[in-house]
Amino acid sequence: MTALLELDDVGARYGDIVALRGVDLAVAEGQVAAVLGANGAGKTTMLRAVSGTVRRSGSIVFAGRRLRGGPEAAARLGIAHVPEGRGTLGELSVRDNLRLGAYTRRGGLDEDLERVGGYFPWLEERRDQEAGTLSGGEQQMLALARALMSRPRLLMLDEPSLGLAPRVTAEIFRIVRELNERDGLTVLVVEQNARLALDVAQNAFVLEVGEVAVSGPSSELQANESVRRSYLGY
């Protein structure tokens, strides 16, 4: 399969603190890939390095082009990043949040609202409601829907299950699977719930202190008892 995203010797730091060191990985087009690891392993920083919200070293290539610049440049190339904590604009309506997701494009807004609404039917009923009054699960779904409004080639999700009820988490991952299987969307997901992430992903990377410690097909990582005990927590 053709690699859509390639990281080569990628590093990142916050002041004197090294968060990533020499990360190499590739995500194939049309694949769901999971990034796993303990808190502080560098998972969130890796997504930030791709989206350009943290200073980075090394090379990141997306769709054959080396990524340069910040988050707007990444977004215009087709990378949508849903950060940890959702990031919805609470004082704006649901519809206005969705409209902001399409800011890198021109035209086709109504068509995209209809397309995204197919995954989240409740959005139309709540279109005039302030985003800040939604439940935590609804805000997470709104953040995902807003990202889809940009028609991304790569969707990056940072801890989508954080703080959510199991039922809501299961629904979000069902939608992720559907986006991949029906629309062929490439997804890179950072997730603490290793079992859940591996169930939806075809490939996975385990980070440890800023480096890739283990990688391979999800089925192989799930079947490896040593890997499960040492890195996956089950």
C-alpha positions in Angstrom: 0.0 0.0 0.0 1.1 3.5 -0.8 2.2 5.6 2.3 0.2 8.7 2.7 2.1 9.9 5.8 5.8 9.2 6.5 7.9 10.4 9.5 11.6 10.1 9.2 13.8 10.7 12.3 11.3 13.2 13.7 12.1 14.9 17.0 10.3 17.5 19.1 11.0 19.2 22.4 9.4 21.6 24.8 12.3 23.8 26.0 14.9 21.4 27.4 12.4 18.5 27.6 12.7 16.1 24.7 9.3 14.7 23.8 10.1 12.8 20.6 13.4 11.4 19.4 14.1 9.8 16.1 10.5 8.6 15.3 10.2 6.7 12.1 6.8 5.5 10.9 4.5 5.3 7.9 0.7 5.3 7.6 -0.7 3.8 4.4 -3.4 5.5 2.5 -6.8 4.1 3.4 -5.6 2.7 6.7 -6.5 3.2 10.3 -3.4 3.3 12.4 -3.3 3.5 16.2 -0.6 5.2 18.3 -0.4 3.7 21.8 1.7 4.2 24.9 1.7 5.4 28.5 1.1 9.0 29.5 4.1 11.1 28.6 5.3 8.7 25.9 5.0 11.4 23.2 1.8 10.4 21.5 0.1 13.8 21.5 3.4 15.5 20.6 3.6 13.3 17.5 0.3 14.5 16.3 1.2 18.1 17.0 4.4 17.6 15.0 2.4 16.4 12.0 -0.1 19.3 12.2 2.7 21.8 12.8 1.6 23.0 16.3 5.0 22.2 17.8 8.5 22.8 16.6 9.9 19.6 15.0 13.1 18.2 13.4 13.5 15.5 10.9 11.2 15.0 7.9 7.5 14.6 7.6 6.1 13.8 4.1 2.4 13.9 3.4 1.0 12.8 0.0 4.5 13.0 -1.5 5.1 16.6 -0.2 7.4 17.5 2.7 5.4 19.3 5.4 6.5 22.8 6.2 4.9 25.6 8.1 2.2 25.5 10.7 -1.3 24.1 11.2 -3.0 26.1 8.4 -0.5 24.7 5.8 -1.2 21.2 7.1 -5.0 21.8 6.9 -4.8 23.1 3.3 -2.9 19.9 2.3 -5.8 17.8 3.8 -4.8 17.0 7.4 -7.5 17.4 10.0 -6.5 17.3 13.7 -9.0 16.8 16.5 -7.0 17.6 19.6 -7.5 16.2 23.1 -10.1 18.2 24.9 -12.3 18.6 21.8 -11.7 22.3 21.2 -15.2 23.2 20.1 -16.1 26.9 20.3 -18.6 26.9 23.1 -20.2 30.3 22.5 -20.9 29.5 18.8 -23.8 27.4 17.5 -23.4 23.9 16.3 -23.8 25.0 12.7 -21.2 27.8 13.1 -18.7 25.3 14.5 -19.3 23.1 11.5 -18.9 26.0 9.1 -15.6 26.9 10.6 -14.4 23.4 9.7 -14.7 24.2 6.1 -12.7 27.5 6.2 -9.9 26.1 4.0 -12.3 25.5 1.1 -14.7 27.4 -1.1 -18.2 26.2 -2.0 -20.0 23.0 -1.4 -20.9 23.9 2.2 -24.5 22.7 2.1 -23.4 19.5 0.5 -20.9 18.8 3.2 -23.3 19.7 5.9 -25.6 17.0 4.5 -22.7 14.5 4.1 -21.5 15.0 7.7 -25.0 15.0 9.0 -25.4 11.4 7.6 -22.9 10.3 10.3 -24.3 12.5 13.0 -28.1 12.9 12.4 -28.7 14.8 15.7 -26.6 17.7 14.4 -29.5 19.2 12.3 -31.8 19.2 15.3 -29.2 21.0 17.4 -27.9 23.3 14.7 -28.8 26.5 16.6 -27.7 25.3 20.0 -24.6 26.7 21.6 -21.8 24.1 21.4 -20.9 24.7 25.1 -24.3 23.5 26.2 -23.8 20.1 24.6 -22.8 17.0 26.6 -19.2 15.9 26.6 -19.9 13.1 24.2 -21.8 15.4 21.9 -19.0 18.0 21.9 -16.5 15.2 21.0 -18.8 14.2 18.1 -19.1 17.8 17.0 -15.3 18.2 17.0 -15.1 15.1 14.8 -17.9 16.4 12.5 -16.2 19.8 12.2 -12.9 18.1 11.1 -14.8 16.1 8.5 -16.1 19.4 7.0 -12.7 20.1 5.6 -12.8 16.9 3.5 -9.5 15.6 4.9 -7.3 13.0 3.4 -5.9 12.3 6.9 -7.9 12.5 10.1 -5.9 12.6 13.3 -7.7 12.0 16.6 -6.1 12.6 20.0 -7.7 10.5 22.8 -11.3 10.6 21.4 -12.6 8.4 24.3 -11.2 10.6 27.1 -13.8 11.2 29.8 -16.6 9.7 27.8 -19.1 6.9 28.7 -18.5 3.5 27.1 -21.6 3.8 25.0 -20.5 7.1 23.5 -17.0 5.9 23.0 -18.2 2.8 21.1 -20.3 5.1 18.9 -17.4 7.3 18.0 -15.2 4.3 17.1 -18.1 2.8 15.1 -18.2 6.1 13.1 -14.4 6.0 12.6 -14.6 2.5 11.3 -17.4 3.5 8.9 -15.5 6.5 7.6 -12.5 4.2 6.8 -14.5 1.3 5.3 -17.1 3.3 3.4 -15.2 6.5 2.4 -11.6 5.1 2.5 -10.5 7.9 4.9 -7.1 7.4 6.4 -7.1 7.8 10.2 -4.3 8.1 12.8 -5.7 7.8 16.3 -4.0 8.3 19.7 -5.8 6.3 22.3 -5.3 5.2 25.9 -7.8 2.3 25.5 -5.5 0.0 23.6 -8.0 -2.8 23.1 -10.5 -0.4 21.6 -8.0 1.2 19.3 -6.5 -2.1 18.1 -10.0 -3.4 17.3 -10.5 -0.7 14.7 -6.9 -0.2 13.5 -5.1 -2.3 10.9 -1.7 -1.2 12.1 -0.3 0.2 15.4 2.7 1.9 16.9 3.7 1.8 20.5 5.6 4.8 21.8 7.9 4.7 24.8 9.7 7.8 26.1 9.5 9.5 22.7 10.5 6.5 20.5 8.7 3.8 18.6 9.2 0.7 20.8 7.0 -1.7 18.9 5.0 -1.6 15.6 3.2 -3.9 13.4 -0.2 -5.2 12.3 -2.8 -4.8 15.1 -3.6 -8.5 15.0 0.0 -9.4 15.7 0.3 -7.0 18.7 -3.0 -8.3 20.1 -1.7 -11.9 19.8 1.7 -11.2 21.4 1.3 -11.8 25.2 4.6 -10.1 25.9 3.6 -6.9 24.0 0.2 -6.9 25.7 1.6 -7.1 29.2 4.5 -4.7 28.7 2.9 -2.0 26.6 -0.8 -2.5 26.2 -1.9 -3.0 29.8 -4.1 -6.1 29.3 
